[in-house]
Amino acid sequence: MIADTKKIERLLKSDLSAWGIQKKTGVSRNAIIEMRHGRRKIENLRLKTAIKLTDLADKVGEQNADS
């Protein structure tokens, strides 16, 4: 269980919708949108939230590697 800000940044820049990220992680759509628009800093996330987003980023990265 590691939080990685670089992976979270990559996830936020991906084609996944905020709704899709919310559905897969439980992180609110509003929080995702605020991070994408720079109104909320990734560094200020709770550790639990950052880990959820990092885990999803890893899964998305694995799927893209398989393609």
N, CA, C and O atoms as a MOPAC input file, in Angstrom:
PM7 MOZYME 1SCF
protein

 N      0.83300 1    -1.17600 1     0.00000 1
 C      0.00000 1     0.00000 1     0.00000 1
 C      0.88000 1     1.24300 1     0.00000 1
 O      1.36600 1     1.68100 1     1.04300 1
 N      1.07000 1     1.78900 1    -1.16900 1
 C      1.90400 1     2.96800 1    -1.33900 1
 C      1.11000 1     4.02500 1    -2.09900 1
 O      0.37700 1     3.70900 1    -3.03700 1
 N      1.26000 1     5.26800 1    -1.69300 1
 C      0.66600 1     6.38600 1    -2.41500 1
 C      1.74600 1     7.01100 1    -3.29500 1
 O      2.84000 1     7.31300 1    -2.81700 1
 N      1.44300 1     7.20200 1    -4.56900 1
 C      2.41900 1     7.73200 1    -5.51600 1
 C      1.78500 1     8.90200 1    -6.27200 1
 O      0.88300 1     8.70600 1    -7.08700 1
 N      2.26000 1    10.11300 1    -5.99700 1
 C      1.65200 1    11.29600 1    -6.61300 1
 C      1.81400 1    11.31400 1    -8.13000 1
 O      0.93800 1    11.81500 1    -8.83500 1
 N      2.89300 1    10.78900 1    -8.63200 1
 C      3.10600 1    10.75300 1   -10.09300 1
 C      2.06700 1     9.85700 1   -10.76600 1
 O      1.54100 1    10.19200 1   -11.82700 1
 N      1.77800 1     8.72100 1   -10.14300 1
 C      0.76700 1     7.81400 1   -10.70400 1
 C     -0.62200 1     8.43700 1   -10.62300 1
 O     -1.43500 1     8.26800 1   -11.53200 1
 N     -0.89400 1     9.15600 1    -9.53900 1
 C     -2.18900 1     9.81800 1    -9.40400 1
 C     -2.33400 1    10.89900 1   -10.47200 1
 O     -3.40100 1    11.03400 1   -11.07100 1
 N     -1.27900 1    11.66400 1   -10.71600 1
 C     -1.30500 1    12.67500 1   -11.77500 1
 C     -1.60000 1    12.03600 1   -13.12400 1
 O     -2.40100 1    12.55600 1   -13.90000 1
 N     -0.95200 1    10.90600 1   -13.40200 1
 C     -1.18400 1    10.19900 1   -14.66800 1
 C     -2.63900 1     9.75000 1   -14.77600 1
 O     -3.25200 1     9.86000 1   -15.83700 1
 N     -3.18800 1     9.24400 1   -13.66800 1
 C     -4.58400 1     8.81400 1   -13.64500 1
 C     -5.51500 1     9.98900 1   -13.92900 1
 O     -6.46000 1     9.86200 1   -14.70700 1
 N     -5.24900 1    11.12500 1   -13.30100 1
 C     -6.10700 1    12.29300 1   -13.48700 1
 C     -6.03600 1    12.83600 1   -14.91000 1
 O     -6.98700 1    13.46100 1   -15.38000 1
 N     -4.92500 1    12.60600 1   -15.59900 1
 C     -4.77100 1    13.05100 1   -16.98600 1
 C     -5.27900 1    12.02000 1   -17.98900 1
 O     -5.30100 1    12.27700 1   -19.19300 1
 N     -5.68200 1    10.86300 1   -17.49400 1
 C     -6.13700 1     9.78300 1   -18.38400 1
 C     -7.52300 1    10.08700 1   -18.94900 1
 O     -8.15700 1    11.08100 1   -18.59500 1
 N     -7.96900 1     9.20600 1   -19.82900 1
 C     -9.28000 1     9.35000 1   -20.45400 1
 C    -10.42200 1     8.88900 1   -19.55700 1
 O    -11.58900 1     9.02800 1   -19.92400 1
 N    -10.10400 1     8.34400 1   -18.39300 1
 C    -11.15100 1     7.90100 1   -17.48500 1
 C    -11.95500 1     9.09500 1   -16.99900 1
 O    -11.38700 1    10.12700 1   -16.64000 1
 N    -13.27000 1     8.95900 1   -16.98700 1
 C    -14.11300 1    10.04800 1   -16.49500 1
 C    -14.03600 1    10.12300 1   -14.97000 1
 O    -13.66000 1     9.15900 1   -14.30300 1
 N    -14.39700 1    11.27700 1   -14.44100 1
 C    -14.43100 1    11.43800 1   -12.98000 1
 C    -15.41700 1    10.44100 1   -12.38900 1
 O    -15.16900 1     9.88200 1   -11.32000 1
 N    -16.52500 1    10.21600 1   -13.07100 1
 C    -17.52300 1     9.25400 1   -12.59800 1
 C    -16.93100 1     7.85000 1   -12.56300 1
 O    -17.15600 1     7.10100 1   -11.61200 1
 N    -16.17300 1     7.49500 1   -13.60200 1
 C    -15.55000 1     6.17400 1   -13.65100 1
 C    -14.54400 1     5.97200 1   -12.53000 1
 O    -14.47700 1     4.90000 1   -11.92900 1
 N    -13.76500 1     7.00700 1   -12.25400 1
 C    -12.79600 1     6.92200 1   -11.15700 1
 C    -13.53400 1     6.80200 1    -9.83300 1
 O    -13.14500 1     6.01800 1    -8.96700 1
 N    -14.60000 1     7.57900 1    -9.67700 1
 C    -15.39200 1     7.50500 1    -8.44800 1
 C    -15.96100 1     6.10900 1    -8.25100 1
 O    -15.91000 1     5.56200 1    -7.14900 1
 N    -16.49400 1     5.54300 1    -9.29800 1
 C    -17.11500 1     4.22200 1    -9.21700 1
 C    -16.09700 1     3.15300 1    -8.79700 1
 O    -16.42700 1     2.23800 1    -8.04400 1
 N    -14.86800 1     3.27700 1    -9.28700 1
 C    -13.85400 1     2.26000 1    -9.02000 1
 C    -13.10000 1     2.46900 1    -7.70700 1
 O    -12.50400 1     1.53000 1    -7.18100 1
 N    -13.12400 1     3.70900 1    -7.16900 1
 C    -12.33300 1     3.99200 1    -5.96600 1
 C    -13.15300 1     4.45000 1    -4.76500 1
 O    -12.72200 1     4.30600 1    -3.62100 1
 N    -14.32600 1     4.99600 1    -5.02500 1
 C    -15.10900 1     5.56900 1    -3.93900 1
 C    -14.73100 1     7.01000 1    -3.63300 1
 O    -15.32900 1     7.62500 1    -2.75000 1
 N    -13.74800 1     7.56300 1    -4.34500 1
 C    -13.35800 1     8.96400 1    -4.17600 1
 C    -14.39700 1     9.81800 1    -4.89100 1
 O    -14.77300 1     9.51600 1    -6.02300 1
 N    -14.86300 1    10.87800 1    -4.24500 1
 C    -15.95800 1    11.66000 1    -4.81500 1
 C    -15.57900 1    12.27300 1    -6.16400 1
 O    -14.43800 1    12.66700 1    -6.40600 1
 N    -16.57500 1    12.33200 1    -7.01100 1
 C    -16.40100 1    12.90100 1    -8.34300 1
 C    -15.95900 1    14.36300 1    -8.23400 1
 O    -15.12400 1    14.83000 1    -9.00900 1
 N    -16.52700 1    15.07100 1    -7.26800 1
 C    -16.18100 1    16.47200 1    -7.06600 1
 C    -14.69800 1    16.63000 1    -6.71300 1
 O    -14.03300 1    17.53100 1    -7.22400 1
 N    -14.18300 1    15.76800 1    -5.85000 1
 C    -12.76600 1    15.82800 1    -5.47000 1
 C    -11.87900 1    15.57700 1    -6.68600 1
 O    -10.85300 1    16.23500 1    -6.85500 1
 N    -12.26900 1    14.64000 1    -7.51900 1
 C    -11.49300 1    14.32000 1    -8.72100 1
 C    -11.47700 1    15.51200 1    -9.67200 1
 O    -10.43000 1    15.87200 1   -10.20900 1
 N    -12.63200 1    16.11500 1    -9.87300 1
 C    -12.73200 1    17.28700 1   -10.75300 1
 C    -11.88900 1    18.43300 1   -10.20800 1
 O    -11.19800 1    19.11100 1   -10.96800 1
 N    -11.94000 1    18.65400 1    -8.89500 1
 C    -11.15000 1    19.73000 1    -8.29700 1
 C     -9.65000 1    19.49100 1    -8.46500 1
 O     -8.89600 1    20.43600 1    -8.69600 1
 N     -9.21200 1    18.23900 1    -8.35100 1
 C     -7.79700 1    17.93700 1    -8.57400 1
 C     -7.42200 1    18.14900 1   -10.03300 1
 O     -6.34400 1    18.66500 1   -10.33000 1
 N     -8.30100 1    17.75500 1   -10.94000 1
 C     -8.01600 1    17.92400 1   -12.36800 1
 C     -7.89600 1    19.39400 1   -12.74900 1
 O     -7.12800 1    19.74100 1   -13.64700 1
 N     -8.65000 1    20.26400 1   -12.07400 1
 C     -8.63100 1    21.69100 1   -12.38200 1
 C     -7.66300 1    22.48000 1   -11.50700 1
 O     -7.59700 1    23.70500 1   -11.59800 1
 N     -6.91200 1    21.77700 1   -10.65900 1
 C     -5.90700 1    22.42300 1    -9.83600 1
 C     -6.43500 1    23.14700 1    -8.61200 1
 O     -5.69300 1    23.89000 1    -7.97000 1
 N     -7.69800 1    22.94500 1    -8.27600 1
 C     -8.26800 1    23.59600 1    -7.09500 1
 C     -8.01200 1    22.80100 1    -5.81800 1
 O     -8.21900 1    23.30800 1    -4.71500 1
 N     -7.56800 1    21.57300 1    -5.96700 1
 C     -7.21200 1    20.72200 1    -4.82500 1
 C     -5.87900 1    20.06900 1    -5.15300 1
 O     -5.68700 1    19.55700 1    -6.25600 1
 N     -4.96200 1    20.08800 1    -4.19900 1
 C     -3.63400 1    19.53000 1    -4.42600 1
 C     -3.60000 1    18.04800 1    -4.05900 1
 O     -4.16400 1    17.62800 1    -3.04800 1
 N     -2.94100 1    17.28300 1    -4.88400 1
 C     -2.76400 1    15.85100 1    -4.62500 1
 C     -2.02100 1    15.64900 1    -3.30700 1
 O     -2.31600 1    14.71400 1    -2.56200 1
 N     -1.07500 1    16.51000 1    -3.02400 1
 C     -0.27700 1    16.38700 1    -1.80600 1
 C     -1.12100 1    16.51900 1    -0.53700 1
 O     -0.70400 1    16.07700 1     0.53300 1
 N     -2.30500 1    17.12700 1    -0.65300 1
 C     -3.15700 1    17.33400 1     0.51800 1
 C     -4.21200 1    16.23800 1     0.69900 1
 O     -5.06100 1    16.33500 1     1.58600 1
 N     -4.16200 1    15.20800 1    -0.13200 1
 C     -5.10900 1    14.10300 1    -0.00500 1
 C     -4.84400 1    13.32100 1     1.27100 1
 O     -3.71500 1    13.27200 1     1.76000 1
 N     -5.87800 1    12.72000 1     1.79400 1
 C     -5.68500 1    11.77900 1     2.89200 1
 C     -4.96100 1    10.55900 1     2.33000 1
 O     -5.11400 1    10.21400 1     1.15800 1
 N     -4.18100 1     9.92200 1     3.17600 1
 C     -3.38900 1     8.77100 1     2.73800 1
 C     -4.27900 1     7.68000 1     2.15100 1
 O     -3.94100 1     7.10100 1     1.11800 1
 N     -5.39400 1     7.39400 1     2.78400 1
 C     -6.30700 1     6.35000 1     2.31300 1
 C     -6.80100 1     6.65800 1     0.89800 1
 O     -6.87800 1     5.76700 1     0.05300 1
 N     -7.13000 1     7.91100 1     0.65200 1
 C     -7.60700 1     8.33300 1    -0.67800 1
 C     -6.48400 1     8.21800 1    -1.70600 1
 O     -6.70500 1     7.73600 1    -2.81700 1
 N     -5.29200 1     8.65400 1    -1.34300 1
 C     -4.15700 1     8.59400 1    -2.25500 1
 C     -3.81900 1     7.14700 1    -2.61600 1
 O     -3.46200 1     6.86100 1    -3.75900 1
 N     -3.92800 1     6.24900 1    -1.66300 1
 C     -3.66000 1     4.83700 1    -1.92800 1
 C     -4.69300 1     4.26900 1    -2.89600 1
 O     -4.33500 1     3.52700 1    -3.81200 1
 N     -5.95900 1     4.60300 1    -2.71000 1
 C     -7.01200 1     4.12500 1    -3.62200 1
 C     -6.73700 1     4.59400 1    -5.05100 1
 O     -6.85600 1     3.81800 1    -5.99900 1
 N     -6.37200 1     5.86100 1    -5.19700 1
 C     -6.10700 1     6.39700 1    -6.53600 1
 C     -4.84900 1     5.78200 1    -7.14200 1
 O     -4.80700 1     5.52200 1    -8.34500 1
 N     -3.83300 1     5.55000 1    -6.33000 1
 C     -2.61000 1     4.90400 1    -6.81500 1
 C     -2.90300 1     3.48000 1    -7.27300 1
 O     -2.40600 1     3.04500 1    -8.31100 1
 N     -3.70400 1     2.75800 1    -6.50800 1
 C     -4.06200 1     1.38700 1    -6.88800 1
 C     -4.77800 1     1.36200 1    -8.23800 1
 O     -4.48900 1     0.51400 1    -9.08200 1
 N     -5.70600 1     2.28700 1    -8.43800 1
 C     -6.41000 1     2.34300 1    -9.72300 1
 C     -5.43800 1     2.72800 1   -10.83800 1
 O     -5.50500 1     2.16500 1   -11.93100 1
 N     -4.55300 1     3.66100 1   -10.58400 1
 C     -3.56200 1     4.05300 1   -11.59500 1
 C     -2.71900 1     2.85200 1   -12.01100 1
 O     -2.40600 1     2.68600 1   -13.19000 1
 N     -2.35200 1     2.01500 1   -11.04000 1
 C     -1.58700 1     0.79600 1   -11.34800 1
 C     -2.39700 1    -0.13400 1   -12.24300 1
 O     -1.86900 1    -0.68000 1   -13.21100 1
 N     -3.67500 1    -0.31700 1   -11.92500 1
 C     -4.52900 1    -1.19700 1   -12.73600 1
 C     -4.69500 1    -0.66300 1   -14.14600 1
 O     -4.65000 1    -1.42700 1   -15.10900 1
 N     -4.88600 1     0.64600 1   -14.27600 1
 C     -5.03000 1     1.26000 1   -15.59900 1
 C     -3.72500 1     1.11900 1   -16.37400 1
 O     -3.74100 1     0.83100 1   -17.57100 1
 N     -2.60100 1     1.31800 1   -15.70100 1
 C     -1.29600 1     1.16300 1   -16.33500 1
 C     -1.05600 1    -0.25000 1   -16.82900 1
 O     -0.49600 1    -0.44000 1   -17.90800 1
 N     -1.46900 1    -1.24100 1   -16.05900 1
 C     -1.33000 1    -2.64500 1   -16.45400 1
 C     -2.19200 1    -2.94900 1   -17.67700 1
 O     -1.75600 1    -3.65900 1   -18.58300 1
 N     -3.41000 1    -2.41500 1   -17.70800 1
 C     -4.30600 1    -2.65300 1   -18.83200 1
 C     -3.75200 1    -2.02000 1   -20.09800 1
 O     -3.84500 1    -2.60500 1   -21.17700 1
 N     -3.17300 1    -0.82200 1   -19.97600 1
 C     -2.58800 1    -0.16300 1   -21.14600 1
 C     -1.34800 1    -0.89700 1   -21.63100 1
 O     -1.07400 1    -0.91600 1   -22.83100 1
 N     -0.60200 1    -1.49600 1   -20.73000 1
 C      0.59700 1    -2.24700 1   -21.11200 1
 C      0.21300 1    -3.51900 1   -21.87800 1
 O      0.93600 1    -3.95900 1   -22.77100 1
 N     -0.93500 1    -4.10100 1   -21.51200 1
 C     -1.39600 1    -5.30700 1   -22.17200 1
 C     -1.94800 1    -5.03800 1   -23.56500 1
 O     -2.01400 1    -5.94600 1   -24.39300 1
 N     -2.34400 1    -3.79900 1   -23.82700 1
 C     -2.96100 1    -3.45900 1   -25.11300 1
 C     -1.95600 1    -3.36700 1   -26.23200 1
 O     -2.32700 1    -3.08900 1   -27.37300 1

